[in-house]
């Protein structure tokens, strides 16, 4: 499971899918069609944003250009 979650395609999927859902839930027609109202809508959107940010941070941390820049500075 750890190797699946750390693979680049899986991280891109988690980043883009969760970010897309987070933004989509912000729009009333989408949220209401999913049956989301009030604080539940905010909580679900926040959780999706956290997953998306975590996947994005992992992608940035593993980017080769950023790693070589960090090695040059140290």
C-alpha positions in Angstrom: 0.0 0.0 0.0 2.8 2.4 0.8 4.4 1.9 -2.6 1.1 2.6 -4.3 0.5 5.8 -2.4 4.0 7.1 -3.1 3.9 6.5 -6.8 3.8 9.7 -8.9 0.6 8.8 -11.0 -1.3 8.1 -7.8 -0.2 11.4 -6.2 -1.2 13.3 -9.4 -4.6 11.6 -9.3 -5.1 12.4 -5.6 -4.0 16.0 -6.1 -6.2 16.8 -9.2 -9.3 14.7 -8.3 -9.6 16.0 -4.7 -8.8 19.6 -5.8 -11.5 19.4 -8.5 -14.1 18.0 -6.1 -13.2 20.6 -3.5 -13.8 23.4 -6.0 -16.9 21.8 -7.4 -18.5 21.4 -3.9 -18.2 25.1 -3.5 -20.8 25.7 -6.2 -24.4 25.4 -5.1 -25.8 23.2 -8.0 -23.1 20.6 -7.4 -23.3 20.6 -3.6 -27.1 20.4 -3.6 -27.2 17.6 -6.1 -24.9 15.7 -3.8 -27.1 16.5 -0.8 -24.6 18.6 1.0 -25.8 21.5 3.1 -24.3 23.9 5.6 -21.4 22.9 7.8 -21.2 19.4 6.3 -20.4 21.0 2.9 -17.6 23.1 4.4 -16.1 20.1 6.3 -16.1 17.8 3.2 -14.6 20.6 1.1 -11.9 21.2 3.8 -11.0 17.5 4.0 -10.7 17.2 0.3 -8.5 20.3 0.2 -6.2 18.7 2.9 -5.8 15.5 0.9 -5.1 17.6 -2.2 -2.5 19.8 -0.4 -0.8 16.7 1.1 -0.5 15.1 -2.3 0.7 18.3 -3.9 3.3 18.8 -1.2 4.6 15.3 -1.7 4.8 15.9 -5.4 6.8 19.1 -4.9 9.1 17.4 -2.4 10.0 14.7 -4.8 10.5 17.0 -7.8 14.0 16.5 -9.2 14.6 20.2 -10.0 13.8 21.2 -6.4 16.0 18.4 -5.0 19.0 19.5 -7.1 18.4 23.2 -6.0 18.4 22.1 -2.4 21.7 20.1 -2.9 23.4 23.2 -4.5 22.4 25.4 -1.6 23.8 23.1 1.1 
